[in-house]
Amino acid sequence: LPPVWIAAGSEEPFRVDTEGEEHPVGFDHLEDVPLEETLYIKLHFEAEILDHCDLVDFPGISDPNMGSEIWERMLGEVDGILWCTHATQAWRQSEAAVWEMIPDHIRQNSLLLITRFDKLINDNDRKRVCARVAKETNGLFAGLCPISLTQALAADEGGDLWETSGAHAFYGALVSVV
């Protein structure tokens, strides 16, 4: 997919082509959107976070099979990035190479999320991954947030599982950069 822009509202989905023209697109047919001809897809949802900021998903940003021009043309539209790296393969060389292409003013407002943190078996592994990633990304992000989305979704906000999932710390970091 091309970048997907998610904003507050209830408008029907559409795509914006590289010439800036809008075209309706069916939600069930997003995979049919022509990648090379599309600047982004715009989706609208009702969610509290979207009252404070829009989200733009850059699918495949560190995929070597996707040309960087697909997502680079959207960099002028973003103020910060939530970069997601999988805990079991955190901060790969391909990710670091792509991150070098991101302008400094965007990096200053960006967070690195170590996702699927619950997949790491023990505290030693979790500490080791966090220490390595913090060292390798020192100064490249406004914050580093280990998080387990499955735990966060199962948790009651404010409960112990919410805290241990990393969701509480992520929310605080997100508020500080937004």
N, C-alpha and C positions, 0 to 999 in steps of 0.2 A: 504494500500500500504506500501511497504518498503520505506526507505528513497529514495528521488528522487534528484539526483545531476543534477543541471542545469548549463551548461557552454556555453561559446561563441563557435560558429561554426555552421556547417551545416551537420554534420555527422548524420547517421541514429540512432534511439534509440536502446539501448541495455541494458541488465541487467548484473550485475556481481554477480556470485554466491558466496557462502561463501568460496569456494575454490580458488576464484580469477579468474575464467574463465568467459569470455564474451560470451553472447548469444544474438542474434538479438531478438528484441521484437517489435511488431507492436504498433504504437502510439494509435491505436483504441482498443488495447487489454491489456492495462496496468493493468487493474483490474484482469487479468488472471495470472499475475506473481505470482509464489509461494512464499508467504511471508517468511516462515521459511527457505527456501533455497536460499534467495536472500540477498546479502549485500546491494546493491542499484541498482536503475535504473538510467541510464545516458541519459539525453536529451540535445540537443544543439539548441540554438537559437541565432539570431543576435539581440543584444540589447546593448546599450552603457554601462550600468552598468556591464554587463558580461565581458567587456574588462578590468575591474578593480578587479572583484572578481567573484568567482563561488557562487552559492546559493545551499544549500542542504535543502530540505523540509523534516521534520520529521513528517509525518502524524500521528496523534493520540498519540503524545508523552506524553500527560497527561491523556490519556484514560486508566482507570484501567483495561480494558479488553485486552489491548495489552501488552505483556511482554516487559519489559525494555531491554532485550537482543537484540531486533530488532533494536533499535536505539543506544544503548550503544556501540555496535561494530563499529559505525561510528564516535564516538567522537574523535578518533585520527586523523581524516581527517579535522576537523574544527578548525578555529582560533577564531570564535565568533558566537553568536547566535542572531537572531532577533526573540525574543519570542513574540508571539501575544496573547493577552488576550482581550476578549470581554468587552467593556465598561460597559455593563449592568450586567456583572457578573465578574468584574475585579479581577484578582489575587485570584483565588479560592485556597482552601487548597490543592487540588490535584496538582495544578500547583506548589505551594510552595514545596510540598514533592518531586516532580520530580526535581525541580531546585536545591535542596540540593545535588543531585547526580552529578551535573555538576562540573567539576574541576574548581578551582579558576582561573587558567590562561585563561580559556575560558570565564568565567564570566566577567573578566576585559575588554573584547572586545565585550561585548554583550549589546544589546539594548532591552528594554521592550516597545513594541508598544501596546498602548491601542486602539484597533481597534473599528470600528463602533461608533466612538465618537459622530457622529451626532445623534445617537439614544438617547442620553441623552437630555432631554427636555429643560433644562435651564442652565444658567451660574452657579447657585448655585450647581446643581447636578454635573456639570463638575468639578467645583473646589473641591467639596467634594470627588469625586472619585479620582481625581489626588492626593489630600492630603493624603487620606487613603493609596493608592497604594504606594506613595513615602515613607510614614512612614514604611509600611510593607516590602518594598524591599530595604530600605536604605543600601547602600553599596554592593548590590547584582548585580547591572548592571552599565555599564558605562553611561547610560542615559535612560530617560523615555520620550516616544514620543506619546502623544495622536494624533490620526489621523483618518480622515474619508476618506476612499479610494474612495467612490462614489463621494464625493466633489472634491477630488484631480483629479480624472479622468475627471470630468466635467470642470475643471479649465484650464485656459491658464497659462502656467508657468510664474511666476512673477506677476500675477494678484492678486486681493484681495481674491478671492475664494481659490487660490493656498496657500496663506498665512494662511487663517483661517481654511483650511482643515488640517493643520499640516504637509503638505507635505514638505514645505520649511524647517521647523525645523528638520523634520526627515532626509531630504537629508543632511543637515549640520552635524547632529549627525552621520549619516552613513559614510560620508567622513572622519570624525575625527577618527572613529574606523578602517576604512579600510586603 
